[in-house]
Amino acid sequence: MGRLFGTDGVRGIANVELTPELAYSLGRAGAFALTEGTHKPKILVGMDTRISGDMLESALVAGILSVGAEAVCLGIIPTPAIAYLTREYNADAGVMISASHNPVEYNGIKFFDGNGYKLKDEIEDKIQSIIENGFKGVPNPIGGAVGNKIMEESAIEDYINFAKSTIDIKLNGLKIALDCANGASYQTAVDTFRQLGAEVVVINNDPDGVNINKNCGSTHPEELMDYVVRKKCHLGLAFDGDADRCLAVDEKGNLIDGDYIMAICGKYMKDKGLLKDDVIVLTVMSNLGLFMALDKENIKTIQTKVGDRYVLEEMIDKGYKLGGEQSGHVIFLDYNTTGDGLVTGLQIAAVIKKSGKKFSELASIMKKLPQVLVNATVPNDKKNIHEVDKDIVSEINIIEKKLEGKGRVLIRPSGTEPLVRVMLEGENQYELEQLAKNLAKLIELKAIN
């Protein structure tokens, strides 16, 4: 068996790759690995709106109960709610059944520890080894020692109250459009903004089990961009299927991605003295325009590998308060231990309300530079050729000189495919496209010879 866990839990096509049998095994092994030595441990279970959620929840819960743990089922709820409520309810662990922004046929299972953090690699590997070793040493309690399942009715209300507490202002006077991706935020996001006094108009909040992420939400914000303008809203917010990410739309219908959101919120936090060491944690894929904008505001940046887990690790390690990705995974560590789409949306709305400025004016803090991405197909054993081949290294140096500090070259081997991604940023889109294509061709050529 290859490694079960990817960058965000175990994911695959439900009932084919992510089978009920595997969900049962993950429930059993996960409950044991995360709660060993705890008397009658308590594990929260939530899911998004996918039709396969019920099937996988039943199997996962059976696995949890089989080792004598208590499963507290929260029903349909965002991923960040699991992270928060695991701490709030003093649970020993939390599990979310979701494939985030993926199409309906996929599903996933991700675990959180008792502090609401995604698991470290070594704990994921321990769960896998328990499964591979046939559950050796895992107990089979009998009688009254078997686990029991509880339905927690107040989870949504508790999460909404938490989300509201992350801002200190009512949102009366703001008209906000929400695109809930027919996913886990369909109730929490709408109720939260309405309770805070905003005028809310909504699209894609009628989940039927199969329409999650379908041409909507943060992966397809086009409908929302049009809707915000038509409905004369001050802003729009688009969530993904499990609502751990959020993209925004300004009053003119422009998409405001995670980079812009971090620039706006970062400046606000710095001005209020809330940004520890005036630092924001970003990945190497954030737009160069963001680094330039933050530099102008005297905000320092730290770069990590791509993936919100690496951003979070760096934030926890140094106590930084704000970090995230262009995709809308933004972490406000004062409030939650993972990207939280609802909290992100609330922070943006609060800054707009307090500043009295239009969203587009706030977003003008940053100018996005054109970004071109070209894939070079290379054998897996040649993925670092751009570091060792003299001609490729020389060509990269020539391109960087051409861009004269107003652009950059970023070469990134794919973690899952036989590809090297060639990304160029700069001021001239056409020039970047030519340079990127030529560099990708050179890498492919050298990788074959």
KETOR-519702 format. One record per residue: x, y, z of N, C-alpha, C in turn; residue in one letter. Coordinates in steps of 0.05 Angstrom, whole numbers, plus 5000, padded with zeros to 4 digits. Example, Ala and Ser with C-alpha at 12.3 -4.5 7.8 and 13.67 -1.06 7.14 Angstrom:
2
526448865156524649105156526449345156a 525749555142527349795143525850015157s 
***
This chain:
449
501749765000500050005000501850255000m 501250444982502750694982501750865006g 502751115008501851275031498951345027r 497351285048494451335047493751635048l 495251775065494552065070495952235050f 494452425038495652625021496152885037g 496253115023496753365037494453445054t 492053335049489753415065487953175071d 489052985086487552745094487552535073g 485652345075485352125055483152205036v 483752195010481752294991481652104967r 479352074955479051914931476151904922g 475651754900472951724891471451544911i 469251654921467651514942466551254931a 466751044946465750774940467450624920n 469650744911471550604893474250604906v 475350854911477950874925477450914955e 475751104962475051144990472450984995l 472850725003470650545006469650555035t 467250445040466350425068468250255085p 469450055072471349885087473750045097e 474750225079477050395086476150595107l 473750705104472750895124472550765152a 471650515152471450365178474250335190y 476150245173478950205182480150465193s 479650685179480650945187479451035214l 476850985217475451045242476650885265g 477050635261478050455281480950525289r 482650545268485550595273485950885283a 484451075271484751355280483851395308g 481651275316480651305344482651185363a 483850955356485850835373488450995375f 489451085352492051225352491851495366a 489551635363489251905374488351915403l 487351685414486251695441487251475459t 489451345450490551115466490951195495e 489951035512490251085541488151265553g 486351365536484251545547481851365554t 480651415577478251265584475851375569h 474451205554472151285538472651555523k 474451545503474951795488472551895472p 472652155466470452285452471552395426k 470252325404471152415377468752545362i 469252785352467152925337467252845308l 464952825295464852755266462952945252v 463953065231462353245214462653175185g 460953295168461253245139460153475123m 460853475097459753665079457153545066d 456253665045453553595034453553365013t 455853245009455953034988454152794995r 453052684974451252454977452652214990i 455252194986456751964997457452005026s 456852235037457452295065456152105085g 453552045080452151865099453351595100d 454051485076455251225074457951215089m 459551415084462251415097462051475127l 460151645135459751705163459051445178e 457151295167456251045181458650855185s 460250825165462550645167464650755186a 465351015183467351135201466451125230l 463951185235462951185263463050895274v 462350695257462550415267465350355276a 467350445260470150395268470850535294g 469950775298470450925323469250775347i 466750695343465350555365466550285372l 467750155352468849885355471249875374s 472550105379474750115399473850235426v 471250275428470250365454470150675457g 470550815435470351115436467551205432a 467051455440464351575436464551745410e 462651715392462551885368460352095371a 461252345369459252565372458852675343v 456452615332455952685304454752965302c 455953135286455053415284453453465259l 453353265241451853305216453353475197g 451953625180453253785159454254045172i 456854085170458154305184460854365170i 461754615170464354675157466754535171p 468854485156471354375167472354545191t 472554815188473654965210471954945236p 469354885233467654845257468554595272a 469454395258470554155271473054225287i 474754385274477254465288476654625313a 474754805311474054975335472554815356y 470554655348468854525367470254285381l 472254175368473953965381475154085407t 476054325405477154465429474954545448r 472854665437470654765454469254545469e 468954315457467554095470469353905486y 471953985488473953815502473953535490n 473753505464473853245451476853165448a 477252905445479952805442480952815413d 479052835394479752865366477252945350a 477653025325475453095307475952975280g 473852905266474152805238472152945220v 473153025197471353155177471252975152m 468852925142468452775117467952975095i 469853025078469553225057471853195037s 471353265012473453294993473753584984a 473053765003473554054999472454154973s 474154244954473254374929472954174906h 473453914911473253714890470353654881n 470053544857467353474848465953264866p 463353224862461753064880462652774882v 463752654861464452374863466752314882e 468252524889470352494909469352524937y 470752414956470352484984472952444999n 473052525024475552505039474952485068g 477052405083476852385112479352525123i 478952735139481252865152480852875182k 483052835196482952825225484153085237f 483153155261484253365277484953255304f 487153355316487753255343486053415364d 486453355389484853475410485053775412g 487253895400487554185400486554315374n 485254155357484154265333486054295310g 488354165312490354185290490253935272y 490753975246491053745228493453585237k 493353325232495353145243498153175230l 500153125246502953125236503252855220k 505252865202505652625184506052365200d 507552395223508152145238505652015250e 503652185257501252065268499551935246i 499552075223498151955199499451685192e 502151675193503551425187502951205207d 502551295232501851095254499150975248k 497251145240494551055234494650845211i 496250915190496550735168497850465176q 499850485193501250235201499450055218s 497650175234495650015249493849855230i 492949985208491349855188492849635175i 495349695166496949505151497749265168e 497949305195498649075213496148925223n 493948975210491548825217490448885244g 490849135253489749235279490849075303f 493348985300494648835322494749015347k 493748905369493949055394491649255398g 489849285379487549455381485349305395v 484149415416482149255432479549215418p 478149005426475348955417473548945442n 472849175452471249175477468549045473p 467448945496464848815494463048935515i 460448865513458548955533458349255534g 458349355559458149645563460549805555g 462749675547465149815540465249895510a 463249785494463149865466462350165465v 463250305445462750585443459850655436g 459050895440456350985434456351235417n 454151275401453951505383452051705395k 452851965393451052185403450752385380i 448352495377447852705358447952975374m 449653155365449853415379448353625363e 446053705373444253885359445154175358e 446754255378447354545381449954625367s 451254435352453854495340453854735321a 451854755304451754975285451455245300i 449755245319449255495335451855575350e 453255375361455655435376457855545358d 458055435334460055535315459355815305y 456755865300455956135291456556335313i 456056275338456656455360459656515362n 461256305357464156345357464956535335f 463856485310464656645287463856935291a 461556985302460657265307462557405327k 463657245346465357365367468057455356s 468657385330471357455320471357745309t 469057875307469058165300467558315321i 468258575324467058735346465258965335d 463958905312462259105300459958965286i 457659105286455359005271455759075242k 454358925224454758965195452359095182l 450759235198448459385187449359575165n 447759595144448559785123450159655101g 451159415105452659275084450759075070l 450859075044449458875029451458675018k 451158425026453158215021451957985005i 453257904983452457674968454157434976a 452857204981454356964989453856744968l 456056614961455956374944456856144961d 454955974970455655754989456455494976c 456855494950457855264935456155014939a 453655054947451854824954453254634973n 454854754991456454595009455954645038g 457954595055457654595084456954865096a 457355085081456855355093454055445088s 452355285076449755375066447955495088y 448355395112446855495135448455695152q 450955605159452555765178453156045168t 453956065142454756325132452456515130a 450156415119447756585116446756685143v 446556505163445456575189447356775203d 449956725201451856905215451657185206t 451757225179451657505169448957635174f 446857485173444257595179444057675208r 445057515226444957575255446557825261q 448657875245450258115249449158365236l 446758335224445358575214445758635185g 447358475170447858525142445358455126a 445058585103442958505084444358285067e 443258045067444557815054442857715030v 444257685007443057554984444757314978v 443457094970444956834969444556694943v 446656564933446456374911447756114919i 446955894906448155634910448155554940n 445855574952445555484980443155284982n 442955124962440754924961441854654955d 443454534974444854284968442854054964p 443453884944441753654939443453394940d 445953414950447653184951449553154928g 448753264904450453224880451353494868v 450253714877450953974864453154124879n 454454004898456654134913458954214893i 459854464895462054564878461454574848n 459054504840458454484811458154764798k 460154854784460155124772459455344791n 460455314816459755514836461955514858c 461655694877463555704899466255824891g 468255784909470855914905472355814880s 471655574870473055484846471855584821t 469355684822467955794799466456054807h 467956274813466556514824465256684803p 465156604777464156774756461256864761e 459556674770456756744774456556954796e 458156924817458057114840459057394830l 461057394814462157654804460057814789m 458357674774456157794759453957874779d 453357694797451157734816451557974834y 454058014844454658244861453958504848v 454658534822454158774807451158814802v 449858594794446958614788445358684813r 446158584836444658624861445658874876k 447659014864448759264876449659204905k 451359004908452358924935455059074941c 455659104966458159224974460459024971h 459858764974461858554970460458284966l 461958094956461057814954463057634966g 462157404976464057204987463356934975l 465456794966465056524954466556324971a 465156114981466355904997466755654980f 468455474990468655214976466955014991d 466954764982465154564992465054525022g 467454545034467554495063468054755079d 468054985064468155255076470555315092a 472855195085475355275098476855485082d 475755555058476955775043474755965033r 475656205028473856415020475256595000c 473956654978474856864959472757084960l 473557324954471657544955471357674928a 469257844926468757994901468158284909v 469458474896468858754904466258854890d 465459104896462859204887462859244857e 465159234844465259254814465258984800k 465258774817465258504805468058384801g 470058514812472858404809473258194830n 474757984822475457774841477657864860l 477257824886479257904906480257644919i 482557544910483457284920484857304947d 485957074956487157064982489457254986g 490957314965493257504967492157784974d 490157874960488958134966487758144994y 486457925002485257905028487357945050i 489657805046491757825066493058105067m 493158235043494258505042492458695058a 489858675053487858855066487758805096i 487458555103487258485132489858525146c 492058465132494758505145495258795151g 494658975132495059255137493359355161k 490759265161488959335183490059235210y 490958995211491958875236494559025245m 496259085225498759225232498059505244k 496159645231495459915241494259905269d 493059675276491859655303493759515323k 496159455314498059325332497459035337g 495958905319495158625323496758425307l 498658525292500258345274502958285287l 503258055299505757995314508258035296k 510058195306512658255292512258365264d 509758465258509058565231509758365209d 509058105214509757895196507257755186v 507157685159505057515148506557275135i 505457035139506656785128505156715102v 506756685081505556635054506956385042l 505856275021507356065006508856194983t 510656034971512256134949510556214925v 507956114924506256164901504656424903m 504856564926503456824927504557014906s 502857184895503657364874505757554883n 507657604865509857794871508758074879l 506458144867505158394873504458424903g 503858194916503258194945505758254961l 507958134953510458184968511258474965f 510858594941511558874936509759054953m 507158994954505159154968505859154998a 506458915009506958885037509659025045l 511559015026514059145031513659445034d 511959555017511259845019509959925045k 508459735057507159785083508959705107e 511459645101513359555122512359305137n 511059125121510258865133512158655122i 513358495140515258295132513758035124k 515057875107513757625098515657395103t 514457165109515956915110514656725090i 516256585074515156415053515556115061q 513455955055513655675060513055525034t 513255255036512355085013509355125009k 508355034986505555054980503954864998v 501754955009500154785027499554935053g 497054955061496355115085497554985110d 498154725109499254595133502054705139r 503654775118506354885121506155165131y 504155315121503755585131503155575161v 501355395169500455375197502755295215l 504455105205506755015222508555255228e 509055415208510855645212509555845232e 506855885229505456075246505555985275m 504955725280504955615307507755635319i 509755565303512555565312513355835323d 512556055309513456325317511256495329k 508856385330506656545341505556765323g 506056735297504956935278501956915276y 500657145270497757155272496257125245k 497557175223496157175197497957035176l 496656855161498056715139496056585121g 497056495098495156365080496056345051g 494156275034494756215006492956384988e 493856414963492356554942489556434939q 489356164943486856024938484656094958s 485256264978483156344997483256195024g 485256015027485755895053487256105070h 485856245087487056455103486756375133v 488956385147488956305175489256545193i 487256595210487456805231487856645257f 490356625265490956435287489856525314l 489156785316487856875341485156735345d 483956645323481156545324480956245319y 482456135299482055855293484755725284n 484855465285487255315280487555215252t 485755315235485755225207484555455190t 484755435163483455635146480455625152g 479255855155476355875162475056075144d 473555975124472256155105470456365117g 468856275136466956465149468456685165l 470456605180471956805196473356995177v 474456885155475757065135473757265123t 471457175116469357355105468557565124g 468257485150467557675171469657895175l 472257805174474458005178474358215155q 473958115131473858305108471558495111i 469158385117466758555120467158765142a 468458685164468958865186470859095178a 472959025162474859235153473359435135v 471759325117470259505098468459695115i 466959575134465059735150466559945166k 468759865179470160055197471560275181k 472660205157474160405142472260605128s 469760525123467960695108468760715078g 470660545069471560565042470260345025k 470260384999469360174981471359954980k 470359714976472159474975474259504954f 473559614930475459644909477759834917s 477060034933479060224942481060094961e 479959924979481759774998483559584982l 482459464961483959264946486159394929a 485959654925487959794908490659814923s 490859714947493359694962495359524946i 494259344929496059154915495459144886m 497559124870497259094841498358814834k 496558654823497358374816499158374792k 501358234792503058214769502157974752l 502357994725501657764709503357524717p 502057294717503257034725502756834704q 504856704694504556504673505556234683v 503956024679504755754689504855564665l 507155434660507355234639508554984651v 507354754644508354494654510354374635n 512554274646514454124630514253834639a 513853644620513653364626516453244628t 517053134652519753014656519452754671v 521352564667521252324683521552384713p 520352214730520452274759523252304770n 525152154758527952164769529452414759d 528152574742529552814732528153074742k 526653054763525053294772526753514783k 529253464789530953684799533053774778n 532453704752534453764731534954064729i 532954234736533354524734535354624754h 536154454774538154544794540954464786e 541154254769543854144764544854184735v 542954214716543854254688544854534683d 547254564673548554824670546955004651k 546054884628544555054608541955164620d 540554994635538055084647538555294668i 540555254685541255454705541955714692v 543555704671544355944656541956094645s 540055934633537656054620535956194642e 535656074665534156194687535456454695i 538056454697539456704705539056924684n 539056854659538557054637535757164640i 533756994644530957084647530757274671i 531957204693531757364717532957644713e 535157654698536457914692534558084675k 533157944655531258084638529058214654k 528158074675525858164691526758384711l 529358424714530458654730529058704756e 528758504772527558554799524658614799g 523358614775520458664774519058414765k 520258194771519057934764520757714776g 519957464771521557244782520856984767r 522656794771522356524760522056334783v 519956164782519655964804519255694790l 520955504796520755234785519955054808i 517854894803516754734825516054454814r 517554244823516853974815514053894827p 512453764811509853664821510253434841s 508653434862508853224882507452964873g 505752984853504052754846504352664817t 505352834799505452764771508352804760e 508952674737511652714725511952984711p 511753194727511753464716513553644732l 514653844719515954074732514354324724v 513454474744511854714737513654954735r 513455094712515055324707513255574710v 513755734731512155964735513856214732m 512856404716514156664713512256884721l 513357084734511757324740513257574731e 511757764722513058014713510958214703g 511758404688509958614680508658574653e 509958414635509058384608508158094603n 505558064601504357794598505457644574q 505457774551506357644526509257544528y 510957734538513757664541514157424560e 512657424582512757204602511956944589l 509856944572508956694560511156574542e 512456754526514556654509516856534525q 517756684545519956594562519356334576l 516856314587516156074602516055824584a 514855864559514655634541517455544532k 519155734527521955654518523455514540n 523055614565524455484587523355204592l 520755174590519554904594520454714573a 520754814548521754644526524554554531k 526254744540529054674546529154464568l 527554494589527554294611526754024601i 524654014584523753754573525953624556e 527253784539529353694522531653574537l 532553724558534853634574534153394591k 531553364599530753134615530752874600a 530352894573530352654556533152564550i 534952764545537652694536539452624560n 
***
